[in-house]
């Protein structure tokens, strides 16, 4: 996430911390965070009515009114990310007058990078000047943001006016107690046609808003995500030089064979490919419906097959020794330096790798495989990602004018690619934070590395688009790959539903996170999986199944 350079666009930037989050929720964890807070809200566990847990009544969600300030060069296909191969000229000013009233608001956000100085920061001055009000940031290290968030939410008086909440940092009882006690209900401000007062907010897709509904009321401002957030990459420059046609890799067996073929000397074929395994075998994110009965992902044949395949990969000797030792922190470095040649990563890692390597290695290239299938002769399936991985909340306030002012600021911050607002928020001030090269592309100055970090974008953002035009051929390659992958994307059960689970189920999934690591390394077997499933069922898994079954029944 550390990106000291001005951004021309955004596509899947938010990856840090997300994998551990997904591992926890996989087998029924409610939410993750610090287990004890809520001193301001009460600590007694409340009974959650399953039929209300995911309910979204008619009229709660904002109307969707799409607006296009610049026509994409690569159109969206079945929800895939659209792309821009060039910067449009001229840029459009989407908000004609400053929306702010000269107020000062506080905002809490994470940052995976060096926290910029506040005093004399010309980037803050430019964006706040554009807003007409001042946002004073309380920035915390993204790697420990969950701890900071929990501490802040434990005391109502410490809550800033605007709070960013990554979904992997959501604490227990968040939806049932924290949200209604601390944050502003935005339903009456944004539902239906009310959102048309804020055209850039109305441009955000419905699914992203739906994920911000808690207890049948709209609370969150979204940071929309992509339909796919993970891919399996190979070092295209190295693999091509070996005369290997990676497009012929179509199945799990093909991938295993390639990893073995690429291993030799001081090069290993792969990193830990557990995420890849779950994708190839179409392991559901959480639940699937089998003969009318809910089956948790850890109970499925697909989950077992993914475990077995990853064990075969490790046993083949194709996994780098440091990955075998669970040193995941250096996986990107190993892959980008050519010590490993196949790796799972978030899709945002693609352009970041180009940013970090092209200057010293102009031939550097990585490419995701087309969707792979676990079994020859079967079509691949990819499960659509959550529509939002980060959202933000406004502190509860009886002053309606203040809430409306904050929403007007959010409307400007949600301006999409092709607007002057997007350009300033992402690139800063021309002549100060960037200059333009002969092709008109922004080139960051030294000051940009000090002052300009993602801050405002963590409060709200417009629809996702890929516009990293500074990397020749990247936007086309990315959009072409995702458009192809979109053909096999399916919505999982309970897609885009913000379900508030009873807190007693929060730790159910942890044993499987540990088992997945041990299984790959030969320390656990199928019998251990059987035992873990039985323990999960008797420790609350069956009750959690009943909870979701009631939700499912209420929706049919």
C-alpha positions as CSV (number, residue, x, y, z in Angstrom):
1,X,0.0,0.0,0.0
2,X,3.0,2.3,0.3
3,X,2.7,4.4,-2.8
4,X,4.7,7.6,-2.6
5,X,3.9,8.5,-6.2
6,X,0.9,10.4,-7.6
7,X,-1.7,8.0,-8.9
8,X,-3.3,8.3,-12.3
9,X,-6.0,5.9,-11.3
10,X,-7.0,3.1,-9.0
11,X,-7.7,-0.5,-9.6
12,X,-7.7,-2.9,-6.6
13,X,-5.3,-0.9,-4.4
14,X,-6.6,-2.2,-1.1
15,X,-5.0,-5.5,-0.4
16,X,-3.0,-5.1,2.8
17,X,-4.4,-7.2,5.6
18,X,-7.3,-8.6,3.5
19,X,-6.0,-12.2,3.2
20,X,-5.9,-12.7,7.0
21,X,-9.4,-11.3,7.1
22,X,-10.7,-13.7,4.5
23,X,-9.1,-16.6,6.2
24,X,-10.9,-15.8,9.4
25,X,-14.4,-15.4,8.0
26,X,-14.0,-18.5,5.8
27,X,-15.5,-20.9,8.3
28,X,-18.0,-18.7,10.0
29,X,-16.2,-16.0,12.0
30,X,-18.5,-13.2,12.6
31,X,-16.1,-10.3,12.4
32,X,-12.5,-9.6,13.5
33,X,-11.0,-7.1,15.8
34,X,-10.2,-6.5,19.4
35,X,-12.7,-8.6,21.4
36,X,-13.5,-6.1,24.2
37,X,-14.7,-2.6,23.6
38,X,-18.1,-1.0,23.6
39,X,-17.7,0.7,27.0
40,X,-19.9,3.4,25.5
41,X,-22.4,1.1,24.1
42,X,-22.8,-1.6,26.8
43,X,-21.1,-5.0,26.8
44,X,-24.0,-7.4,27.1
45,X,-24.4,-9.6,24.1
46,X,-27.7,-9.1,22.4
47,X,-29.8,-11.6,20.6
48,X,-29.7,-11.0,16.8
49,X,-32.8,-11.7,14.9
50,X,-31.7,-13.5,11.7
51,X,-34.5,-12.2,9.6
52,X,-33.4,-8.6,10.4
53,X,-29.6,-9.4,10.0
54,X,-29.5,-8.8,6.3
55,X,-32.8,-7.1,5.5
56,X,-32.8,-4.2,3.1
57,X,-36.3,-2.8,2.6
58,X,-37.5,-1.0,-0.5
59,X,-36.5,2.6,-0.4
60,X,-33.5,2.3,1.8
61,X,-30.8,2.3,-0.9
62,X,-29.8,5.3,-2.9
63,X,-30.9,5.5,-6.6
64,X,-28.3,4.6,-9.1
65,X,-27.7,7.4,-11.6
66,X,-24.6,6.7,-13.6
67,X,-22.6,9.5,-15.0
68,X,-19.7,9.3,-17.4
69,X,-17.2,12.2,-17.6
70,X,-14.8,10.2,-19.8
71,X,-15.6,7.3,-22.1
72,X,-13.4,4.3,-21.2
73,X,-11.2,2.8,-23.9
74,X,-11.9,-0.6,-22.5
75,X,-15.5,-1.0,-21.5
76,X,-16.8,-3.0,-18.6
77,X,-17.9,-6.6,-19.4
78,X,-20.2,-8.3,-17.0
79,X,-19.0,-6.1,-14.2
80,X,-15.3,-6.1,-15.1
81,X,-13.2,-3.0,-14.4
82,X,-13.3,-0.5,-17.3
83,X,-10.0,1.0,-18.4
84,X,-8.6,4.2,-19.8
85,X,-5.5,4.1,-22.0
86,X,-5.0,7.9,-22.0
87,X,-5.8,11.0,-19.9
88,X,-8.8,12.8,-21.3
89,X,-8.5,16.4,-22.2
90,X,-9.9,18.6,-21.0
91,X,-10.8,17.3,-17.6
92,X,-14.3,18.1,-16.4
93,X,-15.1,19.9,-13.2
94,X,-17.9,17.8,-11.7
95,X,-18.7,20.1,-8.7
96,X,-19.0,23.7,-9.9
97,X,-18.8,25.4,-6.5
98,X,-17.0,24.7,-3.2
99,X,-19.3,22.5,-1.2
100,X,-17.9,23.3,2.2
101,X,-19.0,26.1,4.6
102,X,-15.6,26.8,6.0
103,X,-15.9,24.2,8.7
104,X,-13.2,22.0,10.2
105,X,-13.8,18.2,10.5
106,X,-11.7,15.4,11.9
107,X,-11.2,12.2,10.0
108,X,-9.5,8.9,11.0
109,X,-7.9,6.8,8.3
110,X,-5.3,4.1,7.9
111,X,-2.1,4.4,5.9
112,X,0.3,1.7,4.6
113,X,3.2,4.1,4.2
114,X,4.9,7.1,5.7
115,X,2.5,9.5,7.4
116,X,2.9,12.9,5.7
117,X,3.5,16.1,7.6
118,X,0.5,18.4,8.3
119,X,2.2,21.8,8.7
120,X,2.7,23.4,5.3
121,X,1.4,20.4,3.4
122,X,0.5,21.9,0.0
123,X,-1.5,18.8,-1.0
124,X,-3.8,19.1,2.0
125,X,-4.1,22.8,1.3
126,X,-5.1,22.2,-2.3
127,X,-7.7,19.5,-1.6
128,X,-9.2,21.4,1.4
129,X,-9.2,24.5,-0.6
130,X,-11.2,22.7,-3.3
131,X,-13.6,21.4,-0.7
132,X,-14.1,24.8,1.0
133,X,-13.8,23.1,4.4
134,X,-10.8,21.6,6.2
135,X,-10.5,17.9,6.9
136,X,-7.9,17.3,9.6
137,X,-6.6,13.7,9.4
138,X,-5.8,11.4,12.3
139,X,-3.7,8.9,10.4
140,X,-2.7,5.5,11.9
141,X,-0.4,2.7,10.7
142,X,-2.6,0.4,8.5
143,X,-0.9,-2.7,9.9
144,X,-2.1,-1.9,13.5
145,X,-5.2,0.1,12.5
146,X,-7.6,-2.4,14.0
147,X,-6.2,-1.8,17.5
148,X,-6.4,2.0,17.1
149,X,-9.9,1.7,15.7
150,X,-11.1,-0.5,18.7
151,X,-9.6,2.0,21.2
152,X,-11.3,4.9,19.5
153,X,-14.7,3.3,19.2
154,X,-14.6,2.4,22.9
155,X,-15.2,6.0,23.8
156,X,-17.9,8.1,22.1
157,X,-16.1,11.4,22.9
158,X,-13.0,10.2,21.1
159,X,-14.7,9.3,17.8
160,X,-13.8,11.7,15.0
161,X,-16.4,13.3,12.6
162,X,-15.5,10.8,9.9
163,X,-14.1,7.3,10.5
164,X,-12.7,4.9,7.9
165,X,-13.4,1.2,8.7
166,X,-11.7,-1.5,6.6
167,X,-13.9,-4.6,6.6
168,X,-11.1,-6.7,8.0
169,X,-10.9,-4.4,11.0
170,X,-14.6,-4.6,11.9
171,X,-14.8,-5.4,15.6
172,X,-17.4,-7.6,17.3
173,X,-20.9,-6.2,17.8
174,X,-20.1,-3.6,15.2
175,X,-23.4,-3.7,13.4
176,X,-25.6,-4.5,16.3
177,X,-24.3,-2.0,18.8
178,X,-21.5,0.3,17.6
179,X,-23.0,1.5,14.4
180,X,-26.4,2.6,15.7
181,X,-24.9,4.2,18.9
182,X,-22.0,6.1,17.4
183,X,-22.7,6.7,13.7
184,X,-25.1,8.8,11.7
185,X,-28.0,7.1,10.0
186,X,-27.8,8.3,6.4
187,X,-31.0,6.7,5.1
188,X,-33.1,9.9,5.1
189,X,-30.3,11.9,3.5
190,X,-29.4,9.4,0.7
191,X,-32.2,6.9,0.1
192,X,-33.9,6.8,-3.2
193,X,-33.9,10.1,-5.1
194,X,-32.5,12.0,-2.1
195,X,-29.0,11.0,-3.3
196,X,-29.5,13.0,-6.6
197,X,-28.5,16.1,-4.6
198,X,-25.1,14.5,-4.7
199,X,-24.5,13.3,-8.3
200,X,-21.1,11.7,-7.7
201,X,-22.5,9.6,-4.8
202,X,-25.5,8.7,-7.0
203,X,-22.9,7.3,-9.5
204,X,-21.8,4.6,-7.0
205,X,-23.3,1.2,-7.9
206,X,-26.1,-0.1,-5.8
207,X,-24.3,-3.2,-4.5
208,X,-21.7,-1.0,-2.8
209,X,-24.4,0.9,-0.9
210,X,-26.1,-2.3,0.0
211,X,-23.0,-3.5,1.8
212,X,-23.3,-0.4,4.0
213,X,-26.8,-1.2,5.3
214,X,-26.9,-2.3,8.9
215,X,-30.2,-3.3,10.6
216,X,-32.1,-2.2,7.6
217,X,-30.7,1.4,7.7
218,X,-28.0,3.0,5.5
219,X,-25.0,4.1,7.5
220,X,-21.8,3.7,5.4
221,X,-20.2,5.6,2.6
222,X,-18.4,3.1,0.3
223,X,-15.0,2.5,-1.3
224,X,-16.2,0.3,-4.2
225,X,-14.2,-2.7,-5.1
226,X,-13.7,-4.9,-8.1
227,X,-15.6,-8.1,-9.0
228,X,-12.3,-10.0,-8.6
229,X,-9.6,-9.1,-6.0
230,X,-7.1,-12.0,-6.4
231,X,-5.3,-13.6,-9.3
232,X,-2.5,-16.1,-9.9
233,X,0.4,-14.4,-11.6
234,X,3.5,-15.8,-13.4
235,X,6.6,-14.0,-14.4
236,X,5.8,-13.6,-18.1
237,X,9.2,-12.2,-19.1
238,X,11.0,-15.2,-17.6
239,X,8.5,-17.9,-18.7
240,X,8.3,-16.5,-22.2
241,X,12.1,-16.6,-22.4
242,X,12.1,-20.3,-21.6
243,X,9.8,-20.9,-24.6
244,X,6.9,-21.9,-22.4
245,X,3.4,-21.0,-23.5
246,X,1.6,-20.2,-20.3
247,X,-1.8,-19.9,-22.1
248,X,-1.8,-23.7,-22.3
249,X,-2.1,-23.9,-18.5
250,X,-5.8,-24.6,-17.9
251,X,-6.1,-27.0,-15.0
252,X,-4.7,-27.6,-11.5
253,X,-2.6,-30.4,-12.9
254,X,-1.2,-28.1,-15.6
255,X,-0.2,-25.6,-13.0
256,X,1.4,-28.1,-10.8
257,X,3.4,-29.5,-13.7
258,X,4.5,-25.9,-14.7
259,X,5.6,-25.2,-11.1
260,X,7.8,-28.4,-11.2
261,X,9.2,-27.5,-14.6
262,X,10.2,-24.0,-13.4
263,X,12.0,-25.2,-10.3
264,X,15.7,-25.6,-10.5
265,X,19.0,-24.1,-9.2
266,X,18.1,-21.1,-7.1
267,X,14.7,-20.6,-8.6
268,X,11.5,-22.2,-7.3
269,X,8.3,-22.5,-9.3
270,X,5.9,-21.1,-6.8
271,X,5.0,-19.4,-3.6
272,X,2.3,-20.8,-1.3
273,X,-0.7,-21.0,-3.7
274,X,-3.5,-21.7,-1.2
275,X,-5.6,-18.8,-2.6
276,X,-5.0,-20.2,-6.1
277,X,-6.2,-23.6,-4.9
278,X,-9.4,-22.2,-3.5
279,X,-10.1,-20.5,-6.8
280,X,-9.3,-23.4,-9.0
281,X,-11.6,-25.7,-7.1
282,X,-14.3,-23.0,-6.7
283,X,-14.3,-23.1,-2.9
284,X,-17.2,-20.9,-1.9
285,X,-16.4,-17.9,0.3
286,X,-18.7,-19.1,3.1
287,X,-21.8,-21.1,2.3
288,X,-23.3,-23.1,-0.6
289,X,-26.7,-24.7,-1.0
290,X,-26.8,-28.4,-1.6
291,X,-30.2,-30.1,-2.0
292,X,-31.7,-27.2,-0.1
293,X,-29.3,-27.5,2.8
294,X,-26.7,-24.9,3.7
295,X,-23.1,-26.4,3.7
296,X,-20.2,-24.4,5.0
297,X,-17.1,-24.1,2.8
298,X,-15.0,-26.2,5.2
299,X,-17.6,-29.0,4.8
300,X,-17.4,-29.1,1.0
301,X,-15.6,-31.5,-1.3
302,X,-14.1,-28.5,-3.0
303,X,-12.4,-27.3,0.2
304,X,-10.9,-30.8,0.7
305,X,-9.7,-30.9,-2.9
306,X,-8.0,-27.6,-2.6
307,X,-6.2,-28.7,0.6
308,X,-5.0,-31.9,-1.2
309,X,-3.8,-30.0,-4.2
310,X,-1.8,-27.5,-2.2
311,X,-0.3,-30.3,-0.2
312,X,0.9,-31.9,-3.5
313,X,2.4,-28.6,-4.5
314,X,4.4,-28.4,-1.3
315,X,5.4,-32.0,-1.5
316,X,6.7,-31.6,-5.1
317,X,9.5,-29.3,-3.9
318,X,8.3,-26.5,-6.0
319,X,7.6,-24.0,-3.2
320,X,10.3,-21.7,-2.1
321,X,11.8,-22.7,1.3
322,X,11.0,-19.4,2.9
323,X,7.4,-19.8,1.8
324,X,7.4,-23.3,3.3
325,X,8.6,-21.6,6.5
326,X,5.6,-19.4,6.3
327,X,7.6,-16.2,5.6
328,X,4.8,-14.6,3.6
329,X,6.0,-11.1,4.2
330,X,8.8,-11.4,1.5
331,X,6.7,-13.2,-1.1
332,X,6.4,-10.2,-3.3
333,X,10.1,-9.6,-3.1
334,X,10.9,-13.2,-4.0
335,X,8.5,-13.2,-7.0
336,X,9.6,-9.8,-8.3
337,X,13.3,-10.7,-8.0
338,X,12.7,-14.0,-9.9
339,X,13.4,-16.3,-7.1
340,X,9.9,-17.6,-7.5
341,X,7.9,-17.5,-10.8
342,X,4.2,-18.2,-9.8
343,X,2.4,-16.4,-7.0
344,X,-1.0,-15.4,-5.8
345,X,-1.6,-11.7,-5.2
346,X,-4.3,-9.1,-5.1
347,X,-5.0,-7.6,-8.5
348,X,-3.7,-4.2,-7.2
349,X,-0.3,-5.8,-6.9
350,X,0.1,-5.9,-10.7
351,X,0.5,-2.2,-11.3
352,X,2.5,-1.8,-8.0
353,X,5.0,-4.4,-9.3
354,X,5.4,-2.4,-12.5
355,X,5.9,0.8,-10.5
356,X,8.6,-0.9,-8.4
357,X,10.5,-2.8,-11.1
358,X,10.3,-1.2,-14.6
359,X,12.8,1.5,-13.9
360,X,15.6,-1.0,-13.1
361,X,14.3,-3.8,-15.3
362,X,12.5,-2.5,-18.4
363,X,11.7,-6.0,-19.5
364,X,9.9,-6.9,-16.3
365,X,6.5,-8.4,-17.0
366,X,4.0,-10.4,-15.0
367,X,0.6,-11.7,-16.1
368,X,-2.3,-13.5,-14.5
369,X,-3.4,-16.9,-15.7
370,X,-6.8,-17.1,-17.3
371,X,-9.3,-18.8,-14.9
372,X,-8.1,-22.3,-14.1
373,X,-10.2,-25.3,-13.2
374,X,-9.5,-27.9,-10.6
375,X,-10.6,-30.8,-12.8
376,X,-10.0,-31.3,-16.5
377,X,-13.3,-31.1,-18.5
378,X,-15.1,-28.9,-16.0
379,X,-15.6,-25.1,-16.5
380,X,-13.8,-22.8,-14.1
381,X,-15.9,-20.8,-11.6
382,X,-14.8,-17.6,-9.8
383,X,-16.8,-16.2,-6.9
384,X,-17.5,-12.5,-7.0
385,X,-15.8,-10.4,-4.4
386,X,-17.5,-8.2,-1.9
387,X,-18.6,-5.0,-3.5
388,X,-16.8,-3.1,-0.8
389,X,-13.7,-3.8,1.3
390,X,-13.5,-0.4,3.0
391,X,-16.2,2.0,4.0
392,X,-16.5,5.0,6.2
393,X,-19.0,6.4,8.7
394,X,-20.0,9.9,10.0
395,X,-20.2,10.4,13.7
396,X,-23.8,10.8,14.9
397,X,-24.8,14.5,15.0
398,X,-28.0,16.2,15.7
399,X,-27.0,19.1,13.5
400,X,-28.6,18.3,10.1
401,X,-26.6,21.0,8.4
402,X,-23.3,19.5,9.4
403,X,-24.3,16.1,8.1
404,X,-25.4,17.6,4.8
405,X,-22.1,19.5,4.6
406,X,-20.1,16.3,5.1
407,X,-22.1,14.6,2.4
408,X,-21.4,17.5,0.1
409,X,-17.7,17.0,0.7
410,X,-18.1,13.3,0.1
411,X,-19.8,14.0,-3.2
412,X,-16.7,15.9,-4.3
413,X,-14.3,13.3,-3.0
414,X,-16.3,10.6,-5.0
415,X,-15.6,12.3,-8.3
416,X,-14.5,9.7,-10.9
417,X,-11.7,9.6,-13.3
418,X,-11.9,12.3,-16.0
419,X,-12.6,15.1,-13.5
420,X,-10.5,17.9,-12.1
421,X,-11.4,16.7,-8.6
422,X,-10.1,13.2,-9.2
423,X,-6.9,14.6,-10.7
424,X,-6.2,16.8,-7.7
425,X,-7.1,14.2,-5.1
426,X,-4.9,11.6,-6.8
427,X,-2.0,13.6,-8.3
428,X,-1.9,16.8,-6.3
429,X,-1.0,20.2,-7.7
430,X,0.7,20.5,-11.1
431,X,4.1,22.2,-10.8
432,X,4.2,21.3,-7.1
433,X,3.6,17.6,-6.8
434,X,4.0,16.6,-10.5
435,X,5.1,17.9,-13.8
436,X,4.0,16.5,-17.2
437,X,6.2,14.6,-19.6
438,X,6.1,14.8,-23.4
439,X,3.0,12.5,-23.4
440,X,1.2,14.6,-20.9
441,X,1.6,12.1,-18.1
442,X,2.2,13.3,-14.6
443,X,5.8,12.8,-13.3
444,X,6.0,13.0,-9.5
445,X,8.3,15.6,-7.8
446,X,10.3,14.9,-4.7
447,X,7.7,16.8,-2.7
448,X,5.0,14.3,-3.8
449,X,6.8,11.5,-2.0
450,X,6.7,13.5,1.2
451,X,3.3,15.1,1.1
452,X,1.0,13.0,-1.1
453,X,-0.3,9.7,0.4
454,X,-3.8,8.1,0.1
455,X,-5.9,9.8,2.7
456,X,-9.1,11.4,1.2
457,X,-9.7,8.3,-0.9
458,X,-10.2,6.2,2.3
459,X,-13.3,8.3,3.1
460,X,-15.2,7.6,0.0
461,X,-14.4,6.8,-3.7
462,X,-16.2,6.7,-7.0
463,X,-16.7,3.6,-9.1
464,X,-13.5,1.6,-9.7
465,X,-11.6,2.1,-13.0
466,X,-8.2,1.3,-14.2
467,X,-6.3,4.3,-15.6
468,X,-2.7,3.5,-14.9
469,X,-1.7,4.8,-18.3
470,X,1.9,5.4,-17.2
471,X,2.7,1.7,-17.8
472,X,2.6,1.0,-21.5
473,X,0.1,-1.8,-22.4
474,X,-0.9,-2.4,-18.8
475,X,-4.5,-1.1,-18.9
476,X,-5.3,-3.1,-22.0
477,X,-3.7,-6.3,-20.6
478,X,-5.5,-5.8,-17.2
479,X,-8.9,-5.1,-18.7
480,X,-8.6,-7.8,-21.3
481,X,-7.8,-10.4,-18.6
482,X,-10.6,-9.3,-16.3
483,X,-13.2,-9.1,-19.1
484,X,-12.3,-12.7,-19.9
485,X,-12.4,-13.8,-16.2
486,X,-15.7,-12.1,-15.8
487,X,-17.3,-14.7,-18.0
488,X,-17.0,-17.3,-15.3
489,X,-17.8,-15.1,-12.3
490,X,-20.8,-16.0,-10.2
491,X,-22.3,-14.3,-7.2
492,X,-21.9,-16.4,-4.0
493,X,-24.8,-17.0,-1.6
494,X,-25.6,-13.9,0.4
495,X,-23.7,-11.7,-2.0
496,X,-23.5,-8.0,-0.9
497,X,-25.5,-8.7,2.3
498,X,-24.1,-7.0,5.4
499,X,-25.1,-9.8,7.8
500,X,-24.5,-9.1,11.5
501,X,-23.6,-12.4,13.1
502,X,-23.9,-13.2,16.8
503,X,-20.6,-12.4,18.4
504,X,-20.3,-15.9,20.0
505,X,-19.3,-17.3,16.6
506,X,-16.4,-14.9,16.0
507,X,-13.6,-17.4,16.6
508,X,-15.1,-20.4,14.8
509,X,-12.9,-20.1,11.8
510,X,-9.5,-19.7,13.3
511,X,-8.7,-23.5,13.6
512,X,-9.1,-23.8,9.9
513,X,-6.7,-21.0,9.2
514,X,-4.1,-23.0,11.1
515,X,-5.1,-26.3,9.6
516,X,-4.7,-25.0,6.1
517,X,-1.1,-24.2,6.8
518,X,-0.4,-27.5,8.5
519,X,-2.2,-29.5,5.8
520,X,0.0,-28.0,3.1
521,X,3.1,-28.9,5.0
522,X,2.1,-32.5,5.7
523,X,1.5,-31.9,9.4
524,X,-2.2,-32.5,9.2
525,X,-4.2,-35.1,7.2
526,X,-7.8,-35.8,6.1
527,X,-8.7,-37.3,9.4
528,X,-7.6,-34.0,11.1
529,X,-9.9,-32.1,8.8
530,X,-12.8,-34.5,9.7
531,X,-12.2,-33.9,13.4
532,X,-12.0,-30.1,12.9
533,X,-15.3,-30.1,11.0
534,X,-17.0,-32.1,13.8
535,X,-15.6,-29.7,16.4
536,X,-16.8,-26.7,14.3
537,X,-20.2,-28.2,14.1
538,X,-20.6,-28.9,17.8
539,X,-19.0,-25.7,18.9
540,X,-21.5,-23.4,17.2
541,X,-21.2,-24.2,13.5
542,X,-24.6,-25.9,13.3
543,X,-26.2,-23.1,15.2
544,X,-24.6,-20.6,12.8
545,X,-26.0,-22.7,9.9
546,X,-29.5,-22.4,11.4
547,X,-28.9,-18.6,11.7
548,X,-28.2,-18.3,8.0
549,X,-30.9,-20.7,7.1
550,X,-33.5,-18.4,8.7
551,X,-32.1,-15.5,6.7
552,X,-32.3,-17.6,3.5
553,X,-35.9,-18.7,4.3
554,X,-36.9,-15.0,4.9
555,X,-35.5,-14.0,1.5
556,X,-37.4,-16.7,-0.5
